[in-house]
Amino acid sequence: METHAIRRVDIAVYSPDRKLQLVVEIKNKLGASTEWVTRMRHNLLTHSFIPHVPYFLLVLPDFFHLWRDTTPMNSLAKPDYEIEAAKILAPYLKPTRSLNNLRSCLEIPGVLRARAKARRTRRAKPAILLNMGGFAQRRPPCLQPRESHQGFSDSFYSWLEDIVRTDLQQNSVDPNLQWLFDSGLYEAIAHGSVAIEDTV
C-alpha cells in the first residue's frame, strides 16, 4: 500500500478546482547565490519537505526563485526565473529609515561579513554586488516591514493573495509581473485559494 508523507509548507496555492499548483517556502537570507538556492531546493526535495507540484517558489528578501514542474529527476536544476523582490513587494513594504533599522536588516549571515571585508579593503563601496546567474547586480534596497521576518512574510502573502484574486491581462500587466504569464503560473492559480502553513 502506497503511503504519502505529510508535509507542512509555508504557503500552498490551489487552483479553483482545489488542485495544488504552487508551494512557497520563505527564508530570511540575503545575498544567496544561485548555487545556494539550487541546493536548498534539492535538500527540500530529497528529504520530502516539499511535494512534487507544478511550481515551487523560494522567496528570499532580495529575490524570488521560481521552478516549474518539480521532479526528483532534475532536483539540482537552477531556477527557471529569478525575480527582484523589491520591484514586486515595494507597494506592500515600509522602507527602512533609521541606521539602526538598516543594521538590523543587514545582520543576516553573510551580509555583515561582506560589509566588513569591504571596509578592510579601505575602498568605498556604495552597495553590495551580488552575482546572480553570472550577472553582477546591486542588492535591492533592504525593506523591513515591522522589522521582522514575519512582517516580510505577511507582505508577501498579501501580494500573493492579490495576484490570485485579481483579473490580470498579459498585454496590460506591469512588466515586473510578466514572469507570471511567461511561466504559466498565473493561469494555474488565478481565482484559486492561498493557505498559510498548510499540510499537503
C-alpha positions in Angstrom: 0.0 0.0 0.0 1.4 3.4 -1.0 1.9 5.9 1.7 2.3 9.7 1.3 4.4 11.9 3.6 2.5 14.6 5.4 4.3 17.9 4.8 3.7 21.4 6.2 4.7 24.1 3.9 4.9 27.9 4.4 2.3 28.7 1.7 0.2 26.4 -0.6 -1.7 27.8 -3.6 -4.6 25.9 -5.2 -6.4 26.2 -8.5 -10.1 26.9 -8.4 -10.7 23.1 -8.5 -8.6 22.6 -5.4 -5.6 21.1 -7.1 -2.2 22.1 -5.5 -0.3 24.2 -8.0 2.3 26.2 -6.1 4.3 25.6 -2.9 6.1 28.6 -1.4 9.0 28.5 1.1 10.2 31.7 2.7 13.7 32.1 4.0 15.3 35.1 5.7 18.6 35.1 3.7 20.1 38.0 1.8 22.6 37.6 -1.0 22.1 33.9 -1.6 23.9 32.6 -4.7 22.2 30.6 -7.4 24.1 27.6 -6.1 22.7 28.1 -2.6 19.1 28.3 -3.7 19.6 25.3 -6.0 21.0 23.3 -3.1 18.2 24.5 -0.8 15.5 23.2 -3.3 17.5 20.0 -3.7 17.5 19.4 0.0 13.8 20.1 0.4 13.1 17.6 -2.4 15.5 15.0 -1.2 14.1 15.0 2.3 10.5 15.2 1.2 9.9 18.6 2.8 8.1 19.7 -0.4 5.8 17.7 -2.6 6.1 17.3 -6.4 4.0 20.2 -7.7 3.9 22.2 -11.0 5.5 25.2 -9.3 7.9 25.8 -6.4 8.8 29.3 -5.3 11.6 30.1 -2.9 11.1 33.6 -1.5 14.1 35.5 -0.1 14.2 39.2 1.0 16.0 40.2 -2.2 14.9 37.7 -4.9 12.2 35.2 -5.7 13.3 32.0 -7.3 10.7 30.0 -9.3 11.0 26.5 -10.6 8.4 24.8 -12.9 7.5 21.1 -12.9 9.4 20.0 -9.8 10.7 16.4 -10.2 13.3 14.4 -8.3 15.0 13.6 -11.6 16.0 17.2 -12.0 16.3 18.3 -8.4 19.6 20.2 -9.0 18.1 22.4 -11.7 18.7 26.1 -11.4 15.6 28.4 -11.1 13.6 29.0 -14.2 13.0 32.6 -13.1 14.8 34.9 -10.7 12.7 38.0 -9.8 13.9 41.1 -7.9 11.7 41.2 -4.7 11.8 44.9 -4.2 10.2 45.5 -7.6 7.3 43.2 -6.7 6.7 44.0 -3.0 7.6 47.7 -2.8 3.9 48.8 -2.5 3.5 46.3 0.4 6.6 47.2 2.4 7.8 50.0 4.6 11.3 51.2 3.6 13.8 51.4 6.5 14.5 54.9 7.6 17.0 54.7 10.5 20.6 53.5 10.8 19.5 51.0 13.5 16.9 49.6 11.2 19.4 49.3 8.4 21.8 47.5 10.6 19.1 45.1 11.8 18.3 44.4 8.2 21.9 43.6 7.4 22.5 41.4 10.4 21.9 38.3 8.3 24.6 35.6 7.8 27.0 36.6 5.1 25.9 40.2 4.6 27.8 41.8 7.6 30.8 39.6 6.7 30.7 41.1 3.2 30.5 44.6 4.5 33.4 44.0 7.0 35.5 42.7 4.1 34.7 45.7 2.1 35.8 48.0 4.9 39.1 46.2 5.3 39.9 47.0 1.7 39.6 50.7 2.6 37.7 51.3 -0.6 34.3 53.0 -0.7 31.7 50.6 -2.0 28.2 52.1 -2.0 26.4 48.8 -2.5 27.0 45.1 -2.1 27.2 43.5 -5.5 25.6 40.1 -6.0 26.5 37.6 -8.7 23.1 36.3 -9.9 23.4 33.9 -12.8 26.7 35.4 -13.9 25.5 39.0 -13.8 26.6 41.4 -11.1 23.6 43.4 -9.7 23.2 45.9 -6.9 21.4 44.4 -4.0 17.9 45.9 -3.9 17.1 48.3 -1.0 16.6 46.3 2.2 13.0 46.6 3.2 12.0 45.6 6.7 8.2 45.6 7.3 7.7 45.6 11.0 11.5 45.0 11.2 10.8 41.2 11.3 10.8 38.1 9.2 7.1 37.7 10.0 6.4 41.2 8.5 8.1 40.3 5.3 6.2 37.0 5.1 2.9 38.9 5.7 3.7 41.4 2.9 4.5 38.5 0.5 1.3 36.8 1.5 -0.8 39.9 0.9 0.8 40.3 -2.6 0.2 36.7 -3.5 -3.5 36.9 -2.4 -3.9 40.0 -4.5 -2.4 38.2 -7.5 -4.7 35.2 -7.1 -7.8 37.3 -6.7 -7.2 39.9 -9.4 -8.1 39.6 -13.1 -4.8 40.3 -14.8 -4.3 40.6 -18.6 -0.9 39.9 -20.0 -1.0 42.7 -22.5 -1.6 45.3 -19.8 0.1 43.9 -16.8 3.1 45.7 -15.2 6.3 44.5 -16.9 7.6 43.3 -13.5 4.8 40.7 -13.5 5.3 39.3 -17.0 7.0 36.3 -15.5 3.7 35.2 -14.0 2.4 34.8 -17.5 5.5 33.6 -19.2 5.8 30.7 -16.7 2.1 29.8 -16.8 1.8 30.4 -13.0 -0.9 33.0 -13.2 -3.1 30.8 -15.3 -2.6 27.9 -12.9 -3.6 29.9 -9.7 -5.9 32.6 -10.9 -9.1 32.7 -8.7 -7.8 29.9 -6.6 -7.0 29.9 -2.9 -4.0 30.6 -0.7 -3.3 28.7 2.5 -0.6 29.6 5.1 1.3 26.8 6.9 -0.8 24.2 5.0 -0.4 20.5 5.3 -0.1 19.0 1.8 
